[in-house]
Amino acid sequence: MTTEAELSERLSEVEDPIIGEDIVSLGLVRDIQIDGDTATMSLAINSPFAPAEMEIGEQIRETVAEEGLEADLHANVDNIRGFDDEVFPNIRNVIAVASGKGGVGKTTVAANLAAGIDELGARVGLLDADIHGPNVPRILPIDEEPGVMAEQERMVPGVSDGVKIISMDFLTQNQDDPTIMRGPMVNNVMTNFLENVEWGTLDYLVVDLPPGTGDASLDLLQTLPVAGAVIVTTPQQMAVDDARKGLRLFEKHDTPVLGIVENMSTFHCSSCGETHDPFGSGGGEKIAEDYGVENLGALPIHEDYGADGTTDPVVKNEGSDVNDSAVELVESIADRIGEVNRRKAAGILDNTDSGTAFGEQPSGQAKLETKEPDGH
């Protein structure tokens, strides 16, 4: 009969497909208990339905089955390794989607990210924190209206095809009403959105931040354990310059930057059959190269992104010509969250001290690196 030590040895043959080290030496296998024909295992993974973690789970099950056992897998992470059970204990991962300026399609990315992770099978919420420009419900139409738990004085999110949503749009009488608020009032709204919403249990909470580096972004970073930030830009030089500032904000607050998304990257003309770069090219790639962060993907200009008559986000519209690029982007971001979480668990995520990430390097040339496991 296979022992726990022997099974652990076998599992050292399972390699993390992104980090490139085996899961045992990384410390991702926390505990193994064999009882009869069942091997119960505690794993330091925290990104449900991320493709790479699904692959790891499948490899573990196959390895355990080769030993004549059935695998019973459980995720086990804790605040010692960078996870917070006190703030939002029922939410596994908070993903911030940010941009340095408006008009780059940040909300489009956030909405498709939330809908796409939901499509993978995860439990997802979307917080529309853009108080002055709450457009999430326009991209993800609400089919279950938001409500209020009167006794607890807590808001209940609306639901769009499985995705729970809270937005300032729910609190205005009509879509054309402006949100006229000064900074302290915006902070109060954000506090309520963060503390007084009954999200239930979520695998991922996507937060669509307002553009820039103002109060809402700071409140989020000071209140929530953000797993990682996605920076959205267009190829245009002005957007790229402002995206760099957004990236620096998260690094100065020790928040992992998951990577850069270049939106509106190309336009394919159906009349002439050629692909054009109306806003230039390579902006997202250049930021990723300069700062040593991931280039998560690019989304083209296409009428399916919010055109009149569209009822589903592109990522759930399998008939769209641009569905594949949206799905690939979602999977890339989910895998980056998984990688960051596993590096935290393994103790090999290099968190940068506040204010020192870029001190010795000129703007546009800073390098942010992750530490490799000992001996490599």
Secondary structure in CASP SS format (residue, H / E / C, confidence):
PFRMAT SS
TARGET T0000
AUTHOR 0000-0000-0000
METHOD secondary structure of the structure
MODEL  1
M C 1.00
T C 1.00
T C 1.00
E H 1.00
A H 1.00
E H 1.00
L H 1.00
S H 1.00
E H 1.00
R H 1.00
L H 1.00
S C 1.00
E C 1.00
V C 1.00
E E 1.00
D C 1.00
P C 1.00
I C 1.00
I C 1.00
G C 1.00
E C 1.00
D E 1.00
I C 1.00
V C 1.00
S C 1.00
L C 1.00
G C 1.00
L C 1.00
V E 1.00
R E 1.00
D E 1.00
I E 1.00
Q E 1.00
I E 1.00
D E 1.00
G C 1.00
D C 1.00
T E 1.00
A E 1.00
T E 1.00
M E 1.00
S E 1.00
L E 1.00
A C 1.00
I C 1.00
N C 1.00
S C 1.00
P C 1.00
F C 1.00
A C 1.00
P H 1.00
A H 1.00
E H 1.00
M H 1.00
E H 1.00
I H 1.00
G H 1.00
E H 1.00
Q H 1.00
I H 1.00
R H 1.00
E H 1.00
T H 1.00
V H 1.00
A H 1.00
E H 1.00
E C 1.00
G C 1.00
L C 1.00
E E 1.00
A E 1.00
D E 1.00
L E 1.00
H E 1.00
A E 1.00
N C 1.00
V C 1.00
D C 1.00
N H 1.00
I H 1.00
R H 1.00
G C 1.00
F C 1.00
D C 1.00
D C 1.00
E C 1.00
V C 1.00
F C 1.00
P C 1.00
N C 1.00
I E 1.00
R E 1.00
N E 1.00
V E 1.00
I E 1.00
A E 1.00
V E 1.00
A E 1.00
S C 1.00
G C 1.00
K C 1.00
G C 1.00
G C 1.00
V C 1.00
G C 1.00
K H 1.00
T H 1.00
T H 1.00
V H 1.00
A H 1.00
A H 1.00
N H 1.00
L H 1.00
A H 1.00
A H 1.00
G H 1.00
I H 1.00
D H 1.00
E H 1.00
L H 1.00
G C 1.00
A C 1.00
R C 1.00
V E 1.00
G E 1.00
L E 1.00
L E 1.00
D E 1.00
A C 1.00
D C 1.00
I C 1.00
H C 1.00
G C 1.00
P C 1.00
N C 1.00
V H 1.00
P H 1.00
R H 1.00
I H 1.00
L C 1.00
P C 1.00
I C 1.00
D C 1.00
E E 1.00
E C 1.00
P C 1.00
G E 1.00
V E 1.00
M E 1.00
A C 1.00
E C 1.00
Q C 1.00
E C 1.00
R E 1.00
M E 1.00
V E 1.00
P C 1.00
G E 1.00
V E 1.00
S E 1.00
D C 1.00
G C 1.00
V E 1.00
K E 1.00
I E 1.00
I E 1.00
S E 1.00
M H 1.00
D H 1.00
F H 1.00
L H 1.00
T C 1.00
Q C 1.00
N C 1.00
Q C 1.00
D C 1.00
D C 1.00
P C 1.00
T C 1.00
I C 1.00
M C 1.00
R C 1.00
G H 1.00
P H 1.00
M H 1.00
V H 1.00
N H 1.00
N H 1.00
V H 1.00
M H 1.00
T H 1.00
N H 1.00
F H 1.00
L H 1.00
E H 1.00
N C 1.00
V E 1.00
E C 1.00
W C 1.00
G C 1.00
T C 1.00
L E 1.00
D E 1.00
Y E 1.00
L E 1.00
V E 1.00
V E 1.00
D E 1.00
L C 1.00
P C 1.00
P C 1.00
G C 1.00
T C 1.00
G C 1.00
D H 1.00
A H 1.00
S H 1.00
L H 1.00
D H 1.00
L H 1.00
L H 1.00
Q H 1.00
T H 1.00
L C 1.00
P C 1.00
V E 1.00
A E 1.00
G E 1.00
A E 1.00
V E 1.00
I E 1.00
V E 1.00
T E 1.00
T C 1.00
P C 1.00
Q C 1.00
Q H 1.00
M H 1.00
A H 1.00
V H 1.00
D H 1.00
D H 1.00
A H 1.00
R H 1.00
K H 1.00
G H 1.00
L H 1.00
R H 1.00
L H 1.00
F H 1.00
E H 1.00
K H 1.00
H C 1.00
D C 1.00
T C 1.00
P C 1.00
V E 1.00
L E 1.00
G E 1.00
I E 1.00
V E 1.00
E E 1.00
N C 1.00
M C 1.00
S C 1.00
T C 1.00
F E 1.00
H E 1.00
C C 1.00
S C 1.00
S C 1.00
C C 1.00
G C 1.00
E C 1.00
T E 1.00
H E 1.00
D C 1.00
P C 1.00
F C 1.00
G C 1.00
S C 1.00
G C 1.00
G H 1.00
G H 1.00
E H 1.00
K H 1.00
I H 1.00
A H 1.00
E H 1.00
D H 1.00
Y H 1.00
G C 1.00
V C 1.00
E C 1.00
N E 1.00
L E 1.00
G E 1.00
A E 1.00
L C 1.00
P C 1.00
I E 1.00
H C 1.00
E C 1.00
D C 1.00
Y C 1.00
G C 1.00
A C 1.00
D C 1.00
G C 1.00
T C 1.00
T C 1.00
D C 1.00
P C 1.00
V H 1.00
V H 1.00
K H 1.00
N C 1.00
E C 1.00
G C 1.00
S C 1.00
D C 1.00
V C 1.00
N H 1.00
D H 1.00
S H 1.00
A H 1.00
V H 1.00
E H 1.00
L H 1.00
V H 1.00
E H 1.00
S H 1.00
I H 1.00
A H 1.00
D H 1.00
R H 1.00
I H 1.00
G H 1.00
E H 1.00
V H 1.00
N H 1.00
R H 1.00
R H 1.00
K H 1.00
A H 1.00
A H 1.00
G C 1.00
I C 1.00
L C 1.00
D C 1.00
N C 1.00
T C 1.00
D C 1.00
S C 1.00
G C 1.00
T C 1.00
A C 1.00
F C 1.00
G C 1.00
E C 1.00
Q C 1.00
P C 1.00
S C 1.00
G C 1.00
Q C 1.00
A C 1.00
K C 1.00
L C 1.00
E C 1.00
T C 1.00
K C 1.00
E C 1.00
P C 1.00
D C 1.00
G C 1.00
H C 1.00
END
